Amino acid sequence: MASKTTLNTKNLAALGAERLADLLLDITKGNADAKRQLRLELASEAGSGDVAREIRKRLSSIARSRSFIDWQGRNAFAADLDMQRRAIVSQVGPVDPAGAFDLIWRFVALANGVYERCDDSTGKVQSIFYEACEGLIDMAEVAAPDPLVLADQLLEALADDDYGHYPTLISGLASVLGSEGLQHLKAGITTSGIDLSNNYALRMALEQIADVEGDVDAYIDQQSDLARKAPQVAAEIARRLLEAGRVEEAWEAINAPDEKDRGWIPYDWEVTRISVMRAMGQPEVARDFMWTCFARSLNADHLRAWLSGLPDFEDVEAESRALEHALGFESFTTALHFLMTWPAIEQAAVLITNRAAEIDGNHYELLGPVSDALEDRHPLAATLLKRGLIDFALQNSRVKRYRHAARHLRECKNLAARVDDFAQFDTHEAYLDGLKQSHGKKTSFWGRLLSVQLTVRVRGPVFILCSFSHNEVYVNYESAPSKIRESILC
């Protein structure tokens, strides 16, 4: 049974409403966010009109503010924003859809000003505005605003959108705008006199209107000659032309990028080109291109597509060819990732032992899990990856990684007993001697490696009380039971 002092609903309710009210007033002193939340709750009891007035006052205050919100104040500000958003959706929306729609518009309109004065490096504030945009779309369907008025609202918002915040609303609001609203918005954009080449939001809006209306040519007209030569844009144009059944034009569009100046080739461009080849009745040409794409990038999706088109039994030999190609791929890291995720564990171990000098220990997010996965069947390959992580940390003095490097070195020692033949590689003892010679003065690393722990057993459980490391003692006070803690204090 819970103690009467346990913080739960039943125990707090027993204090009585008046006592709880006094406590709330006392707790919220100096806490503006908490006070705002209480005011919203009180306004909710009075009715949606009072809630709307409270929200409108707060949104006006945010719009007027010019103070910068740094990372320290970001979370509190984001919580306040989200509280206002949720109040609009859950408290005003069900009772007054038109009023909620007006409020959510006011809320979304804050975005530009907020972004300009807020450190939102985590994207937390942005995500709240994105949710508000989704809420705006949902409310529009219920409130059913006049399509022409809505189009004018969108035009005004888009013209001042410096962060590409609004264009996604076009497709979401298409059913509410209808043909009349979309045409009104399009006419407003084209006659606004604004240079569309310098206004991303308006240009994107015209693209979305073209997509909603199924007008491929209108979409293409929004792309400059230079943009049409970019692989990603070429893929977008070709995909739309293909969906419209204009295959020959799709082939011309997908090949617009200069073969010699494509640089990094996006996967979407490759896949779209394959789709166009198939639509043109060239399945073998498409299959050859799949192999070209795989050979260039080791993209597993291309390999699966290439293998799926082969007759039975031929795919085994073809897969072996692909894995052999991966073993000689120019990027060791890319090859290792591909072989482990395909999966081809045996080939991954061969890659590691054949090209150990190319191991880049900076890729801990790949090498750590791979080394762990290889420990049972390929202890030498696992050891080489762990050594790569250790070497990188020590050679580059990455002190924050020393704890992990020490752990990897202990793991290498354990694996050494299972390695039948180190071949051309140093034994564990020789590798350790080399580390001492090259990095012997890095005491923060060796201290972590050589640390020992003092433990105490108290009727069964083992509690680590302290560790000794490089002339320092670290007491693990919290892990001990109360009687042991009392002894430590004494």
N, C-alpha and C positions, 0 to 999 in steps of 0.2 A: 504494500500500500504506500502511495506517495506521501511524503511528509507535507504538513500543512504550510511549510515554507517554500515548497517547490513552486517554481513559476509556471503555472498552467491556468487555463481559463476558469476552472472551478474555484481555485483558491483566490484568484484576483476578483472574481465576481462576489465572493464572500465579503470583500472589503466594503461593498456598497457603492452606489453610483456617485454620491457626493465626495466620498474619500478618493475614488479613482479620478474624478474630475480635478480635484486639488492636486493630485500627484501628476496628472498630465500637464497641468499649467506650470507646475514647478519644473518638470523634466524638460519642457519645451522652451524655457527661458534661454534666450540667446541662440536658439536654433530656428532660423527663419524657415527652413524647409519643413520642419515638423509642424510649425505653426500654420504654414500654407496647407498642409495636409489636413489638419484639424478644421481649418476654415472650410475646405472643400466638403468635409464630412458634415459639418453643420449646415452648409448651403444645400447639400443633398437632402437633408431632412426637411428643409424649407421648400424644396421643389427645384426642378431643372432650370427654371429661370434664374434663381439665385446662383446655382452652380455655373451657369453660362456667364453671369456677370463677374464672378470670381476669376474664371478662366480668362475672360476678355481683359480684365485688369492686369493679370499676370503677363499675358502675351504682349500687351502694350508696354509694360515695364521692360520686358526683355528686348523689345524692338527699339526702345529709346536708349538702352544702356550702351555705353562705349568702352567699358572696362574690359581689359584682357583677361581671359580665363586660361590660366596656365595648367600644367599637368596635375598640380596639387588640388586645384578646384574643379577639375574636369568631371570627376565621378559624381560629385554632389550636384553639379549643374546638369549632368545627363539624367540623374535621378529625378530632378525637378521637372525637366522637359518631359520625361516619360510619364510622370505623374499627371501632367496637364493633358498629354495625349490620351492616356487611358481614361481620364475623366470625361473627355469629349466623347470617346467611343462608347464607354460603358454607362455613363450617367446621363449625358444629354441626348446621345443618339437614339436610344429606344423611345424616348418621350417626345423629342423635337428633332426629327431628321433634318429639316431645313436649317434650323439653328445650328445643329452639329456640323452640317456641311459648310456653313459659313465660318464656323470656328476652326475647322480643320484646314480650310484654305488659309486663314490667318496664321495658323501654326506652320504650315508648309512654307509660307512666304517669309518666315523668319530665317530660313536656311542660309541665304547669302550673307546676311549680316552676322549671323552666328559663326559661320565658317571663317569669316575675316578676322574675328577677334577671339578665336578659340584654338588652343593646341589640341587638335584631335588626331594625334599620330596613331592612336589605337583604333580609330574608326568607330568608336562607341557612340559619339554624337551623331555621326552620319547615319548609322544603322537605325537610330530612332526616327530620323527624318524619312528614311526609306519606308519604315513601317507606317509612318503617317501618310505617305503617298498611297500605300496599299489601302489604308483606311479611307482615304479620300475617294478612291475608286469605288469601294464598297458602299460608302454613304451616298455617292452620286446616283447609284442605281436605285436607292430607296427614296432619296429626296427628289429625283427627277427634275433637275433644274432646266430652265429654258436653254435649248441647244445653242442659240445665237449668243446668249449672255455668257454661257460657259465657254464658248469659243473666244469671246472677247477677253475673258479672264485669263485663259491660257495664253493668248497672244501677248497680253501685258506681262505675264509672268515669264514667258520664254524670252522676251526681248531683254530682260534684265538678269537672265540666268547665266552667271559667270562660272558655275561649277557643273554644268551638265546634269542638273538635278531633276528637271521637269520632263524632258522628252519621253521618258518611259510612260508618262501619264497618257500620251496620245493613244497608244494601242489599247490601254486599259479603259479609257473613257470613250472609245469608238462607238460602242453600242448606245451610249447616252447622247453623244454628239449627233449620231446618225449622219446620213448623207448631207443634209442641209448644214449641220454644224461643221462638218469636216471641210466642206467647200468654202464656208465662210471663213474658217481659220486659214485655209490655204490662200484664199484671196487676200486676207489681211496680211499674211507674211510677205507675199510677193509684191504687194503695193506699199509696204511699210517704208521703203526707201533705205532699209538697213542693209549693209553689205553682208550678204550671207556667207561669203568666204571667211569673214572674221567673226561670225556668230555660230558657234557649234550647235547650240540648242535649237535655233530656228532651222538650221540645215537638217539636223536629225529629225526634227518634227516633220518636215516635208518628206523625208525618207519613210517615216512611219505612216504618214498619210498615204503615200504611194503603196505601201505594203497592204494597208487595210483595204484600199480600193482595188488591189490586185493590178496596179498599173506599173509594169516592169519598166517601161520607157521613162516614166516620171522618176523612178528610183535612179535609173542610170543617169538621167539629166543632172542629178544632184552631185555627181562625181566628176571631178576635174580630169583632164587628160592625164595628168601626172598620177592622180590617185588610182586611175584604172589600171595603171601598170604595177601597182603594189599587189603582191600575191593575195593578201587577205581580202582586199576590195575586189580583185578579179574573181576570187572564189564566190563572194557574195553575189556579184552580177551574174556569173555563170550559173549558179544554183537557181536563181530566179528565172533566168531564161530557160533552163532545163525544165523547171516545173511548168512553164508556159508552153512547152513543146517546141521551143525554138532552138533545136539542137545545134545546127550549124553556127548560129550566132553565139551559143554557149561555148562552142569549141574555140571560136575566135576570141571570146572574152577571157577564157581561162588561160590562153596562151599569150595574152597581152604583156605580161611581165617579161623583161629581157632575161633570156636564159643565162647570160654571163653576169648579170647584175642582180640576181635574186637573193644572194646572201642567205640568211636563215629562211628556210622554206616552211611555212606553217602546215601543220597536218591537214587542216581544212582544205587548203589549196590542193594538196595531193589527192585527198579523198574525192573532192569534187571533180578533178580531172579524170580520175578513174571512172566515176559515174558517167561523165560525158562520153568517154571512150566506149563504154558498154552501150550507152544509148545510140551511139553511131554504128553499132553492130561490129565492134572490134574487141571481142573478149580476150583474144590472145595478146593483142597489143596492150590491153589493160593489165593482164597478168604479168607481162614483162615489166611494165611500169611499176607494179607492186614490188617486184624484186628490186628494182632500181631504188625505190623509196626505202625499202628495208635496208639495203646495203649501205645507203647513205646515212641512215639514222639509227638503225637497230630498233625501230619501232615494232613492238611485238604484234600490234594489230595488223600491220601490213603483212607480216609473216604468216599470221593465221589466215588472212584472206588469200594469200598466195598458195598456201598448202591446201586450203579447202577446195580449190579448183582442180587439184590433181587426181588422177585415177588411183584406185586402191593400190597399196603396196609401193607406189612411187613416192608417196609422201614421206616414208621413212628415210629414203636416200636423200630426198630434197631437204629434210630437216637436218640431216647430218651435214649437208653442204652449208646450210645457214649457220649452224653452230661453229663449223670450222671458220667461216668468215668472221664470226664474232671474236674468235680467239686472236685474230690478227687485226681487229678493228683499231683505228688510230687512238681512240680514247680508252684507256684502261678502265677508268671509272664507269663510263657508259657501258662498256662490255661486261663488267662485273655485275652491274645492276640488271642488265638484260638476262644474263645467264642465271642469276639467282631467282629472278621473277618468272622466267619461262616456265618451269624451272629446269636447269641442267646443272645439277650440283657437281657432278664429276668434272665437267668442262670448266666450271668456275674454279675448282681446285687447281686444275691444270693451268688456267690463266694466271692464277696467283703465283704459282711456283715458277712458271716460265717468264713472268714479267714483274717479278718482285720489286725491281728497281724503280718501277713506275707507280708504286703504291703512294697515294697522296693522303697522308694522315689527317689532313684538314677535313676530310669528308667523314667525320665521326658518325654522322647520322646513317651512313651506309656501311662503313667498315665495322662498326661495333656490332650491329645485329647479324651481319654476315659471318663475322668471326665466331660468334656464339653458335650460329647454325651449323658451322663446319666442324665444331670441336669433336663431335662423336666419331665421324667417319674420316675426317681429314685434319688431324691435329697439327700437322706441319703448316698447311695453308692457313689455318686459324691462327697459329703462332705468328706467321709472317704479317698478317693483318694487324694483330695486336702490337707487334713491334713497330709497324708503321705509325700507329696512333701514339705510341710512346715516343718515338723519335721526333715526330712533329712537335709534340708538346714541349719536349726538352730543348730541341734545336731552336725553337721560336720563343722560348721562355714564356709559354702560356701557363702561368701560375694557376689559373683557375681550373686547368685540366690536370694538374699534378695528382689530385686525389684519384682520378680515373686512371691516369697513367700508372700509378702505384698498384692499383687493382689489376690492371692488365699485366703488369710484370709478375705479380703473384700467380695469375692465371697461366702465364707462359711457363712458370716453374712447374706447375701441376701438369701441364700438357707435355712437357719435355719427356717425362717417363713413358709416354705413349708413342713418341716419335721413334720409329724403327731406324730411320736413316735421315740425318740432317743434310745429306748430300753436300752441295757446295755452300750451304749456309752454316753460320756459326752455331755451335751447340749453345745451350742456355748459359752454361758457365762462361763460355767465351764472349757471348753477347753481353752478359752482365759485367764482365771485366771491361769491355769496351765502353759501356755506359759510365762506369766509375772513372775511367780515364778521361772521357770527354766532358762529363757533367758532374764530376765529383764534388764540386763546390756548390751545387744547387741543393743546399741543405733542406729547404722547404719540401723538396721532393723526397729526399732520402729519409727525412723525419717521418713523413707519412708512411713510407715503406716499412720502416723499422719499428713502428709503434707497437706497443704491447698493451694488453688490457688487464686490469685487476677486477676480478669478479667475486661475488659473494652469493652463496646459496642460503636461502631462508626457507627451510621446510619445503623444498621442492623447486620453486622457480629460481632461475639464475638472473641476477641483476648486475649489469655492468655499471660499476660505481665510478671508475675513472680510467683514463688511458694516459700513458706516459709517452710523450713523443718529443724528441729533440729538446730535452731539458725543460719541458713544460708539462703541467698536469692539468687535465681537463676533467672536471667533476660532472658526472651525469646524475645530478641531484634528483631530477624529476622522475627518473625511472625507478627509484628505490621506494619501498613501502614506507609508511609513516614512521615506524619505529626506527628504521635505518636512517631516515632523514633527520630524526631527532638526535641520533648518535653523531651524525655528521656535524650538526650544528653545535653539539657539545664539544 
